[in-house]
Amino acid sequence: MIELHGCAFPETLRYHVEHNVWVRRDDDALVTIGATSYGCALAGEIVSFVPKRAGTLVERDRGLGVVELFKVVHAVHSPLSGRIASVNEAAQADPLLITRDPYGKGWLIRLEPLDWDREAALLVTGDAVTEAFRRQMYLDGFAGLPARE
């Protein structure tokens, strides 16, 4: 697990750093997509998650749904092109689940990728994750999460 300024990044995932989403290719060739812990730290409290419906075709870097924060609605951008296979109904019912467990029960959607090999190569993985998020945090002026008491 990579830890940066209080945010965690599992080493086994791929990341779209600018959109603060992660991708995991599952055994059934579908991918699971979720928000990074860093994205959750930037967002603060998420009050609702409204994904596009299953069956919807989404393009890479286009919206796959929205999260609503207090007084702000923020689009969640897809790291890959594909057809939405399913949405996380538990995260819709309890949007705080996204922040509490972003890499587990707080996932957002499952997607059937259209061009996994080409688009997965555009995502950050392995040793590059640390430097990519360190740079993004610097650009965002993120000093870290407050210390827990």
N, C-alpha and C positions, 0 to 999 in steps of 0.2 A: 504494500500500500504506500503510495506517495502522499506525503503530508506537506502542504504549503500554507503558511499563514492561517492555520487552523482548519483548512479545507482538505478533504481526502480525495484521492484519485486512484481507484483500483488499477493496477498495472495490466490487467487482463482485458481491459476495454479499449475501444477506439474513441477518439474525441474530435468534435468540431469545436475548436476553441472559441472562435468568435461568437458562436451561438450558444455556448455553454451547454451542450448536450453530449451524451455518451451513446455509444452503439455497441451492442453485443450480438454476434451472430450465433444463433441457437442451432441445435442439432437438426431441426426440421427445415433449415435453410431460411427461416424467417429471421428478422432482426428485432431486437427489443431496443427501444430508444427511451432515454430518460434525461432529466435535468442533472447537471453536475452539482456537487455540494457547493462549489463556488458560485454557480448561477443561483442556487437557493440562498446563499449568503447575501448576494447582491439584491435579490428580490425582496427578502424579508418575508413577512407572513403572506402566504398565498391563500386567498379567500375562495377562489373557484378555479376549476380546470374545465375548459370546454373544448374537447377535441373534435376534429372533423369525423364524420361517420365512417365506420368500417365499409370498405369497398371504394372509398374515395382515392383517386389517383393524385399523388402529390409529387412536385418536382423538388429536386435538391435546392436548398436555400429558400424555399417557399414555406408558407405557414402550414402547420399540421394541426394547429389548434391555438388556443389562447389561455393564458393564466391571468387571473385578475388579482391585483394587489390592492391595497387600500388606495382608492382614487385613481388607479392606473391599470390599463389593460395592456398586456404585453404578448405579442405573437411569439409562439414557439416555432422555430424554423427547423425544417427537416434536414438532417445531414446527408440524406440519400433520396434518390428518386424511387418511387414505388407505390404500391397499393396498400392502403391501411387494411391489415388483416383483423386487428382487434384493438380495442381501447381498454385502458385500465379503469373499470367501473368503480373499483374501490377508491382510486385517487379522485374520481369525479365526486363520489359521495363524501369523502373526507380529504380535501385538498391539502391539509396539513401533513398528510402521509408523504407527500412529495418531498417536503423539507425534512421530515423526521427520518425517512429511509429512502433517499434518492436512488440508491443503487440496488435496492431490494424491492420491497412491496410498493414503493412510490414511483415505479416506472410509469411511462406515459402511454406509449402505443407499441404495437407489434406491426411490423411492415414487411411486405413481400418485396424485396429490392428488385429493381429492373436491370441494374448493371452493377452488381456487387463488386466485381473485380476492378473495374475502372474507378468507381466512386469511393470504394474503401481505401484505395491508395491515396486519396486526397485527405484522409483523416489522420490525426496524430496518434501515434502509438509508441509503446516501448520507451526507450531512453529519451525520446523527443518530448514526452509529455511534461516533464519537469520544467524544462526551459520554456516551452510554449506557454504554459500557464503562469510561470514566473514573469514572463514578458507581458502577458495580458494583464496580470494584476498590477504591474508597474504602470502600464498605460492607463488603467482604470483608476489609479490612485488608491488601490485597495491596500490598507495597512494590516489587515488581518481581522479575525473575529475577536470580539471582546473576551477576555479571560473569564472562565467559569469560576464561580465561587463555590 
